[in-house]
Amino acid sequence: MGRNARSWAAIATGLAVIGVGWPTASGSAGPAPATASADPLPRAADCYSSEDVPLTVEEQRLADPLPGADTDPASVRFIEAAGLDPLVASFERRLCRVDDVDRASELVRASGARLWRTAVRRAQGDLELGEIDRYDDRPLYWARTTMSAALRQWDPGFELTGTQRLALVRILSYESRGIEQVRYPRSDRVTRVLISGFDTYSLDDSLRNSNPSGATALQLDGRTFRTPEGLVAVESVVFPVNWTDFDQGIVEDAFGPRLAGKARARADMIMTISQTSRGRMDIEQWAGGFRGGFPDNNRSQNYGPISAAAQWPQPQPSPQWIETTLPYRAMLRADTGPWPVVLHDGICEWPQGTYPDPGAIRCKADPSPRSTAASAPGGSYLSNESMYRTNRLRLGAGLDALPGGHLHISALIYPKDENLLTSKRFERDRQAVVDQTTALLRAAGQAVVRD
């Protein structure tokens, strides 16, 4: 089967504890050379068990190669191509030295945060690391998934309950998605924007799938734009493509502190971003409070009303429809790039009193009074749900006028050779999508500063 999720022991042999995966004095990046005085960590295989350990569907894909490829898993190829393999190896080896749950928590938190910071610095060109295009979002996904699989297969030398293990997996997820690292400049003269992207998805169709919304999040995290009206500071997070994580409150946990928290830390605009079909940029007019049945990255399907916000304020009763408050007119007027930008309407609903009769569903431009949502302009998948949850939270915090909404961005065209991770044409295409998304965000931010 070739290398699998536990192959990092071989990759990491001889690496020093310090300096792994960070720039050298010459400015190039890479692991510190092994020396006789280095303190190599124990072999990862000494504290891991691969038998009878249930992995998620996402984690099971770590061993899968691309079609027509050799036995090397696609996950390993992506991680190595971005130069993230020493960082993953270091995490797995350090985990073997942990002797209690508190130290495990510290290690997981620090390692997840380092993975996020490394991915952001690499994406923005501040860190020369690896050989794959810096706009590529896929190495972060596969590195995080490898580390979460390690946590599940970890066999520590002390008692670790199932709840404690899942708590460690959650810490890794939140840190490596930027959720715990939202920091704005300490100034009242900065317009604060919080955006979200998504992991890659539809991996049963292709392990090569990229998500330009996740790539956008990496490009924009921590960036500050100077506009004629003032400074716009952007912070980013990346969401999983999983119904369970949404039910457990990951969206509210990411946006809640910036909407329901202290005024000085509050966002001035929120925008969720995801991928749509090819060649279009849609500002979604409506979010609907219903989820459809499309499978997530763990092949789970869900159908029914969107669950309540966990431990965060929300309107009562939960609304069926929420309309965008983004400055879409300024976004439509801006000259942002190659693909047309539209305010996207069109919903499907159960007219009042007809839910859940499948034959009663009607589709039209805008919702009817007291109707029940079936799907919004952006559908009934997690894209719509990210807009719905963030803006339901916005309304629950009493911020009715605060700009918020969702932007769907163009899908990508992949190399014809299914064994290729990337190509120059593919990279140019993704950069064009990300750059237009950045221009749209900048236009929206400038309009918010002006207002």
Secondary structure, DSSP 8 states (H G I E B T S, - for coil): ----TTTHHHHHTT--SSSTTEE-TTS-EE-----TT------GGGGB--SS----HHHHGGG---TT--SS-HHHHHHHHTT-HHHHHHHHHHHTT--SHHHHHHHHHHHHHHHHHHHHHHHTTSS--SSS-TT--HHHHHHHHHHHHHHHHB--SS---HHHHHHHHHHHHHHHTTGGG----S-TTEEEEEEEEE----TTT-TT---HHHHHHHHHTT-EEEETTEEEEEEEEEE-S-HHHHHTTHHHHHHGGGTTS-GGG--SEEEEEEE-STT-EEEESEEESEE-----TTS----EE----SSS---SS--SEEE--S-HHHHHHS---SS-EEEE--EEEE-TT-TT-GGG-EEESS--TT-EEEEBTTBSSHHHHHHHHHHHHHHHTT-TTS-EEEEEE------SSTT-S--HHHHHHHHHHHHHHHHHHHHHHHHHHH-
